[in-house]
Amino acid sequence: MPPARSATAAPRRHTRTPPRRRRASARRPVRRIRWDKLGRIALLVVLAVVVGLYVEQGLALLSVHSQADQQRTIVQRLARQNRQLERQQQSLNNPATIQADARELGMVMPGERPYVVTGLPGR
C-alpha cells in the first residue's frame, strides 16, 4: 500500500542528483601503449646499432689500407736495398776488384817483390 499523504502537503519531488563528474586531475588517465611510436623507436635503435657496426668495419678497413701502404713502402725500400747489395756482391766477386782491394791492404802477388817508399810529402 502507498504511504498516506496529507492533502495539504505538497507532493514530493524526487530529485535526482546529477552524476558527479570525474575530475581529470584527481584520477590519472589510463596511458595506452602507442605501438606505432614504440615501433619507430625500436627501429631507430636497430638502425643505430647497424650503422655503428658498419662504422666500426669501415674504420677497420681504413686501418688495413694504411697498414698495407706502410708494408708496401717497406717492401719497396728493401727491394731497392737488395738490388744495391746484389750489385755490390757482383762487384766484390770481380777478380780485378779483389786484386785492387788486396793491393790497398799492402798485399802482393806470389813472386812479386814489394817496395816501400817512405818520406814522401803528405804521408
C-alpha positions as CSV (number, residue, x, y, z in Angstrom):
1,M,0.0,0.0,0.0
2,P,1.2,3.5,-0.7
3,P,2.1,5.7,2.2
4,A,-0.5,8.1,3.3
5,R,-0.2,11.7,2.4
6,S,-1.9,14.6,3.7
7,A,-3.9,16.5,1.2
8,T,-2.3,19.8,2.1
9,A,1.2,18.6,1.8
10,A,3.0,19.4,-1.4
11,P,3.9,16.4,-3.4
12,R,7.5,15.4,-3.0
13,R,9.6,15.6,-6.0
14,H,12.0,13.0,-6.4
15,T,15.1,15.0,-7.4
16,R,17.9,13.2,-8.9
17,T,21.3,14.5,-8.1
18,P,23.3,15.0,-11.3
19,P,26.0,12.4,-11.7
20,R,29.3,13.5,-10.4
21,R,31.8,14.4,-12.9
22,R,35.2,12.9,-12.6
23,R,38.0,15.4,-12.1
24,A,40.8,15.0,-14.6
25,S,43.4,15.8,-12.1
26,A,42.0,13.6,-9.4
27,R,42.5,10.4,-11.4
28,R,45.3,9.7,-13.7
29,P,44.3,9.0,-17.2
30,V,45.0,5.5,-18.4
31,R,48.1,5.5,-20.6
32,R,47.8,3.4,-23.6
33,I,50.9,1.9,-25.2
34,R,51.5,3.7,-28.5
35,W,52.8,0.7,-30.5
36,D,53.5,2.8,-33.6
37,K,55.7,5.2,-31.6
38,L,57.4,2.3,-29.8
39,G,58.0,0.5,-33.1
40,R,59.6,3.7,-34.5
41,I,61.9,3.9,-31.5
42,A,62.8,0.3,-31.8
43,L,63.7,0.7,-35.5
44,L,65.8,3.7,-34.7
45,V,67.7,1.7,-32.1
46,V,68.3,-1.1,-34.5
47,L,69.4,1.3,-37.2
48,A,71.8,2.9,-34.8
49,V,73.3,-0.5,-34.0
50,V,73.7,-1.4,-37.6
51,V,75.2,1.9,-38.5
52,G,77.6,1.5,-35.6
53,L,78.7,-1.9,-36.8
54,Y,79.3,-0.5,-40.3
55,V,81.3,2.4,-39.0
56,E,83.4,0.0,-37.0
57,Q,84.1,-2.2,-40.0
58,G,84.8,0.9,-42.2
59,L,87.4,2.1,-39.7
60,A,89.0,-1.3,-39.6
61,L,89.1,-1.3,-43.4
62,L,90.9,2.1,-43.4
63,S,93.3,0.8,-40.9
64,V,94.1,-2.2,-43.0
65,H,94.7,0.0,-46.1
66,S,97.0,2.2,-44.1
67,Q,99.0,-0.8,-42.8
68,A,99.1,-2.2,-46.4
69,D,100.6,1.1,-47.7
70,Q,103.2,1.1,-44.9
71,Q,104.1,-2.5,-45.7
72,R,104.3,-1.7,-49.4
73,T,106.7,1.1,-48.7
74,I,108.9,-1.2,-46.6
75,V,108.9,-3.8,-49.3
76,Q,109.9,-1.2,-52.0
77,R,112.8,0.1,-49.7
78,L,114.0,-3.5,-49.1
79,A,113.8,-4.4,-52.8
80,R,116.0,-1.3,-53.6
81,Q,118.4,-2.3,-50.9
82,N,118.5,-5.8,-52.2
83,R,119.3,-4.7,-55.7
84,Q,122.1,-2.4,-54.3
85,L,123.6,-5.3,-52.4
86,E,123.4,-7.6,-55.4
87,R,125.4,-5.1,-57.4
88,Q,127.9,-4.8,-54.6
89,Q,128.2,-8.6,-54.5
90,Q,128.9,-8.8,-58.2
91,S,131.5,-6.0,-57.9
92,L,133.2,-7.8,-55.0
93,N,133.3,-11.1,-56.9
94,N,135.1,-9.4,-59.8
95,P,138.8,-10.5,-59.8
96,A,140.0,-7.0,-60.7
97,T,138.2,-5.6,-57.7
98,I,139.6,-8.3,-55.4
99,Q,143.2,-7.5,-56.7
100,A,142.7,-3.7,-56.2
101,D,141.4,-4.1,-52.7
102,A,144.3,-6.5,-51.8
103,R,146.9,-4.0,-53.1
104,E,145.3,-1.3,-51.0
105,L,145.8,-3.5,-48.0
106,G,149.5,-3.9,-48.9
107,M,149.4,-7.5,-50.3
108,V,151.5,-8.6,-53.2
109,M,151.0,-11.4,-55.7
110,P,153.2,-14.5,-55.3
111,G,156.6,-13.9,-57.0
112,E,156.4,-10.1,-56.8
113,R,158.9,-8.0,-54.9
114,P,157.3,-5.4,-52.6
115,Y,158.8,-1.9,-52.4
116,V,158.1,0.6,-49.7
117,V,158.6,4.3,-50.5
118,T,159.0,6.5,-47.4
119,G,159.5,10.2,-46.8
120,L,157.0,11.5,-49.4
121,P,155.3,14.8,-48.5
122,G,151.7,14.5,-47.5
123,R,152.1,11.0,-46.0
